[in-house]
Every structure is written in C-alpha cells, then in structure tokens.
Amino acid sequence: MRFIHNAENVILLGPPGVGKTHLAIALGLEAAKAELSVYFSTVFDAMNRLKKAEQRGTFDIAMRSLVQPRLLVLDEIGYLPMDRESAHLFFRVVSERYEKGSMVLTSNKTFSEWGEVMGDPVMASAVLDRILHHGTVIHVKGET
C-alpha cells in the first residue's frame, strides 16, 4: 500500500477478460483492510453521478466523494466513449486528486486511444500527464 501513502497511481491495461477489475478490487480491499478510505466505481457511473449531482445542485458533495478517499478506483475507462461533459468531469476529478490521492484505473485501451475515448486528444493528454507523472502502468496479459 506504499503507493497510496505516496499519492501514486496504478494503471491496469489489457484486453477484456484478463482480470484487471479483479486486481483493482483486490487493491481496494487491501487498502480498506489497512483502514484507508476507498471508493470504487466504473468511470461511466462516476461521471453520470457527477452529472446528476450538478443538475440537483449537489455537485460539490458528489465531487468530494471522489476526491476525498485515499484511494479512488475507476474501472472500465474506454469500454464506452465519454461524452464531452463526462470527459471534462473526468479531467476535473483527476486534476483535483493530482499529487493528493491515489487512483487505480483500468482500461482496455492503449494510451494512444484515450483521445478517441474522451473525444478530445488534448484533454486526454492532460489527463495522462497527471496520472502517469506518479503512476505505474501494469500490462495485464492472459487468456480471456
């Protein structure tokens, strides 16, 4: 759990079905066992939650729920393309956590494909700059 104490990130990349989500959950469980706060969600659900909170006027509370935990696990980046608003919200979450809190991210897309996933190559580059600055990338391979 040293990566959490150092506010570093773990990025799990690989094709569907090789165990990225399983590994992400295991890291989250170990953090919880160490009595560290953890929040787990798919990126799609987390961004939709922020959008709904914005409409209800509870955005700050919803954003805090993603920024405050010592470990944020966001699963399935790239399984569904992000609309423009979701991409902006994802950037905000990553930016607010930068050098303050750890993330475990899973994706079935290579980093060169994140611009397409987010619909904005410049924003994807900014997100990647922040998560990779203090991040370890693990390529998960195996039979699906």
C-alpha positions in Angstrom: 0.0 0.0 0.0 3.0 2.3 -0.2 1.7 3.7 -3.5 -1.3 5.1 -1.6 0.8 6.7 1.1 2.9 8.3 -1.7 -0.2 9.5 -3.6 0.8 7.4 -6.6 -1.4 5.7 -9.2 -1.7 2.2 -10.7 -3.0 1.9 -14.2 -4.0 -1.6 -15.3 -4.2 -2.0 -19.1 -5.2 -5.0 -21.1 -7.9 -6.7 -23.2 -11.3 -7.6 -21.7 -11.4 -10.7 -19.6 -7.8 -10.8 -18.2 -8.5 -9.8 -14.6 -8.0 -6.0 -14.5 -11.1 -5.4 -12.5 -10.3 -8.3 -10.2 -6.9 -6.8 -9.5 -8.3 -3.4 -9.0 -10.8 -4.7 -6.4 -8.1 -6.6 -4.7 -6.0 -3.5 -4.3 -9.1 -1.7 -3.0 -9.8 -4.4 -0.5 -6.2 -4.4 0.8 -6.4 -0.6 1.2 -9.7 -1.0 3.2 -8.0 -3.7 5.4 -5.3 -1.1 6.1 -8.1 1.2 7.2 -7.7 3.6 4.3 -10.8 5.1 2.7 -11.6 3.7 -0.7 -14.2 4.5 -3.4 -14.8 2.1 -6.3 -16.9 2.8 -9.4 -16.9 2.4 -13.1 -15.8 5.6 -14.7 -19.2 5.7 -16.6 -21.2 5.5 -13.3 -19.0 8.0 -11.5 -19.3 10.6 -14.3 -23.1 10.1 -14.5 -23.3 10.5 -10.8 -21.5 13.9 -11.1 -23.7 15.0 -13.9 -26.9 14.2 -11.9 -25.5 15.9 -8.9 -24.8 19.0 -11.0 -28.5 19.1 -12.0 -29.6 18.7 -8.4 -27.3 21.3 -7.0 -25.2 18.8 -5.0 -22.1 18.7 -7.3 -19.6 19.7 -4.5 -20.8 16.9 -2.3 -20.6 14.3 -5.2 -17.1 15.6 -6.2 -15.9 15.4 -2.7 -16.9 11.7 -2.6 -14.5 11.1 -5.5 -11.7 13.4 -4.3 -11.5 12.7 -0.6 -10.9 8.9 -0.4 -7.2 7.9 -0.1 -7.8 5.5 -3.0 -10.2 6.0 -5.9 -10.7 3.0 -8.1 -12.2 3.8 -11.5 -12.9 0.8 -13.7 -13.6 0.4 -17.4 -12.1 3.5 -18.9 -12.6 3.1 -22.7 -15.3 0.4 -22.7 -17.8 3.2 -23.6 -16.8 6.5 -25.2 -17.2 9.6 -23.0 -19.4 12.4 -24.0 -17.8 15.9 -23.8 -19.3 16.6 -20.3 -18.1 13.3 -18.9 -14.6 13.9 -20.3 -14.4 17.3 -18.6 -15.6 15.9 -15.4 -13.1 13.1 -15.5 -10.4 15.7 -16.1 -11.6 17.6 -13.1 -11.5 14.5 -10.8 -8.0 13.6 -12.0 -6.8 17.2 -11.6 -8.2 17.6 -8.1 -6.6 14.3 -7.0 -3.3 15.0 -8.6 -0.5 14.6 -6.1 -3.0 14.4 -3.3 -4.7 11.0 -3.6 -4.0 7.7 -5.3 -6.0 6.1 -8.1 -6.3 2.6 -9.6 -7.6 2.9 -13.1 -8.4 0.0 -15.5 -8.7 0.3 -19.3 -8.9 -1.9 -22.3 -7.5 0.9 -24.5 -3.9 1.9 -25.1 -3.0 5.4 -24.0 -2.9 6.5 -27.7 -6.6 5.6 -27.9 -7.6 7.7 -24.9 -8.0 10.8 -27.1 -10.7 9.0 -29.1 -12.3 7.6 -25.9 -12.5 11.1 -24.4 -13.4 12.8 -27.7 -10.5 15.3 -27.1 -6.9 14.4 -27.6 -5.6 17.5 -25.8 -7.7 16.8 -22.7 -6.7 13.1 -22.8 -3.0 14.2 -23.0 -3.5 16.4 -19.9 -5.2 13.5 -18.0 -2.5 11.1 -18.9 0.2 13.6 -17.9 -1.3 13.8 -14.4 -1.9 10.1 -13.9 1.4 8.9 -15.3 3.5 11.5 -13.6 3.3 9.5 -10.4 2.0 6.2 -11.9 2.9 2.7 -12.5 1.5 1.0 -15.6 0.8 -2.7 -15.5 0.0 -4.5 -18.7 -2.2 -7.4 -17.8 -2.0 -10.3 -20.3 -3.5 -13.7 -20.3 -6.2 -15.8 -21.8 -9.7 -14.3 -21.8 
